[in-house]
Amino acid sequence: MKPIETVGVVGAGAMGRGIAQIAAQAGLSVRLFDTNVDAVQAARASLQQTWDKLVQKGKMEPAAADAALRRVIACAALEDLADCQLVVEAIVERLDVKREVFGKLEAVVADDCILASNTSSLSITAIATGCRLPGRVAGFHFFNPVPLMKVVEVIDGLRGDPAAGDALMDLARRMGHTPVRARDMPGFIVNHAGRGLNTEGLRIAQESVAPFDQVDAIMREQAGFRMGPFELMDLTALDVSHPVMESIYRQFFDEARFRPSPLTTVRLAGGLVGRKAGEGFYRYVDGQKQAPAEAAAPALPGRLKVWVSHVHPHGQECALGLLKQLKSGPLQADIELSTASEAPDDALIVVTPYGEDVSTAVYTQGLDPARTVGVDTFNGLKAGQRRTLMVSPATEPRWRVAAHALFAADGAAVSVVQDSPGFVAQRIIACIVNIAADIAQQQIATPEDIDQAVRLGLGYPMGPLALGDALGAARILEILRNMQRVTGDPRYRPSLWLQRRVQLGLSLQAKSLA
């Protein structure tokens, strides 16, 4: 492969414009083509405005902005791309259209020119099948907006020449992006790994465990994510995200882990696609999300006796640690902590299950269902962090209120959800880690690249495998096993890759030594 100095971009939409921008800023000559000549001129004008703004903000020198604009050449025909060492296609997500464009490009460019697709969901191998030289075809998947999303997936097709992927990896770094390498599989890394947050969030809402805003609040304020699943889907819009969910599910032959939800089917049909439509899972006024205000926490009743189940030692330790702080700290909460081996008849019963619901805990531990409430200790019970309580259909309202008051006594926000194996955060995080583990098992990408791609591409607080290590891979495995046992749903079956690393005491971020 020749050194890449001239890059062709086919498609002058948002993605094509973004790719042209970072390439020109990196000193590359750019040939920008679109079948709509006006779109090319509009894209070039938009780039000029972007660079002018960067100059005004002091983020770019005027001379550098002028030079970048001069490097972007508007092209009226594909033949104008003949001298490119790389052509990146960023057009409509239709296999037949992409194949047609690649066939035309092969008749124009030199045999050692790399042909790359910015596809987010189509097979690179399938795109390359119609090419005379399939080895030079690779995936070069950027994320929108390209200049701000600093990760790009480099995808090797089944018949791809590794040298083409290597050249794209080097070019990505030159353009200021972090490249991650993936084998050609549905969803590549980011769209594949992202199934856990959205599909499990939808499943939780479908089961009426909690409303959209509470699921989002739990994932932000308890689990530490920048956005919850429903905020994220409103931002990306259901007319974009729902077809991806369906596509990946079907491409993996109805794999239960990726099962979509009819909630998005109905909302998409009704036009409630998200922020851009003014309404999705939330309403938007002047672009601002309208979320219901949370009710004030109830007052703590006098002399509340509390008993915490000892069945889950880690959870018991977390819950008792917080309750002791409330009792003996500055708050001096009027609570009595029972240390009896069995729950006293007049005590609030607190259980701390991993992957189970309150009903299962009550049944297996022989507890009084009327007085039993679950608290999620998976992410700890730190000061100022949102806490999640869970009640069963048999929990009496006065005990629910007492538990809410108790765990909100120090001013922490509290979400009270209906019975759910794994609460909310446990379920979603376990699914995220499990899917990432299976991506590693299939050798679609290395553990390092999986974490890099998800952290940069989806904005998670850390990569899914690093998250699994931080929270405890054995605990993730326990949650998954219990969720599968309670629900009977194969979507929760643990990845063998995860199970083996727990059994061997290996970090989820470590490569196999074999």
Secondary structure by P-SEA (a helix, b strand, c coil): cccccbbbbccccaaaaaaaaaaaaabbbbbbbcccaaaaaaaaaaaaaaaaaaaaaccccaaaaaaaaaabbbbccccccccccbbbbbccccaaaaaaaaaaaaacccccbbbbbcccccccccccccccccccccccccccccccccbbbbbbcccccaaaaaaaaaaaaaacbbbbbbcccccccccccaaaaaaaaaaaaaaccccaaaaaaaaaccccccccaaaaaaaaccccaaaaaaaaaaaacccccccccaaaaaaaaacccccccccccbbbcccbbbbcccccccccccbbbbbbbcccaaaaaaaaaaaaaaaccccccbbbbbcccccccccbbbbbbccccaaaaaaaaccccccbbbbbccccccccbbbbbbbcccccaaaaaaaaaaaaccbbbbbbbcccccccaaaaaaaaaaaaaaaaaaccccaaaaaaaaaaaccccccaaaaaaaacaaaaaaaaaaaaaacccccccccaaaaaaaaacccccccccc
